[in-house]
């Protein structure tokens, strides 16, 4: 396996946090009963926070992400998480 330095990206790959237009979740059918699977990338500090928090909670990483999503508070006026003022608030992650 080829190792890529943190400052480099593979040709054709997207930056972490940038929406990938070709990968819309609109093709997912919750009526199918199948679990939704995706691959995500985290910045190093965020990855460590996820890993350590999941360990403390005795959850898998997937279980931790699911717990966060299930308990996320949404603003009634925007439908966004309460920690976001607008969809572009955080911009593109580096």
C-alpha positions as CSV (number, residue, x, y, z in Angstrom):
1,X,0.0,0.0,0.0
2,X,1.3,3.4,-0.9
3,X,1.6,5.9,1.9
4,X,0.7,9.5,1.2
5,X,2.0,12.4,3.3
6,X,-0.6,14.3,5.3
7,X,-0.1,17.4,3.1
8,X,-0.7,15.5,-0.1
9,X,-3.9,14.1,-1.7
10,X,-4.2,11.3,-4.2
11,X,-5.1,12.4,-7.7
12,X,-8.9,12.6,-8.1
13,X,-9.6,12.6,-4.3
14,X,-11.6,15.3,-2.5
15,X,-10.5,17.4,0.4
16,X,-11.7,16.2,3.8
17,X,-15.1,17.9,4.4
18,X,-15.8,18.9,0.8
19,X,-19.2,17.7,-0.5
20,X,-18.7,15.2,-3.3
21,X,-21.3,15.9,-5.9
22,X,-21.2,12.5,-7.5
23,X,-21.9,10.8,-4.1
24,X,-25.4,11.9,-3.2
25,X,-27.2,9.9,-0.5
26,X,-30.4,10.4,-2.4
27,X,-30.1,6.9,-3.8
28,X,-30.3,5.4,-0.3
29,X,-33.7,3.8,0.3
30,X,-34.5,3.5,4.0
31,X,-37.5,1.3,3.2
32,X,-35.0,-1.4,2.1
33,X,-34.1,-2.0,5.7
34,X,-30.5,-2.1,4.8
35,X,-27.9,-0.2,6.9
36,X,-26.4,2.9,5.4
37,X,-22.7,2.6,5.1
38,X,-20.2,5.3,4.3
39,X,-16.5,6.0,4.5
40,X,-15.4,9.1,6.3
41,X,-12.2,11.0,6.9
42,X,-11.3,12.9,10.1
43,X,-8.6,15.4,10.9
44,X,-6.1,13.9,13.4
45,X,-7.4,15.8,16.4
46,X,-11.0,15.0,15.6
47,X,-10.1,11.3,15.1
48,X,-8.4,11.2,18.5
49,X,-11.5,12.8,20.1
50,X,-13.7,10.2,18.5
51,X,-11.5,7.3,19.4
52,X,-11.0,8.3,23.0
53,X,-14.7,9.2,23.5
54,X,-15.8,5.9,22.1
55,X,-13.4,4.0,24.4
56,X,-14.7,5.9,27.4
57,X,-18.3,5.1,26.4
58,X,-17.4,1.4,25.6
59,X,-18.7,1.9,22.1
60,X,-17.3,1.1,18.7
61,X,-16.5,4.1,16.5
62,X,-19.7,3.4,14.5
63,X,-21.7,3.2,17.7
64,X,-20.3,6.5,18.9
65,X,-21.1,8.3,15.6
66,X,-24.6,6.8,15.7
67,X,-25.1,7.9,19.4
68,X,-24.0,11.5,18.4
69,X,-26.4,11.5,15.5
70,X,-29.3,10.1,17.5
71,X,-28.8,12.8,20.2
72,X,-28.1,15.7,17.9
73,X,-30.3,18.7,18.7
74,X,-31.7,20.4,15.7
75,X,-32.8,24.0,15.4
76,X,-36.5,24.1,14.5
77,X,-36.1,27.1,12.2
78,X,-33.2,25.8,10.1
79,X,-33.2,22.0,10.6
80,X,-29.5,22.3,11.2
81,X,-27.6,21.2,14.3
82,X,-27.9,23.9,17.0
83,X,-24.1,24.4,16.8
84,X,-24.4,25.6,13.2
85,X,-25.7,29.0,12.2
86,X,-25.6,28.2,8.4
87,X,-24.7,25.3,6.2
88,X,-21.5,27.1,5.1
89,X,-20.5,28.1,8.7
90,X,-17.5,25.8,8.9
91,X,-16.5,26.1,5.2
92,X,-14.4,23.4,3.6
93,X,-12.2,21.4,6.0
94,X,-8.5,21.5,5.1
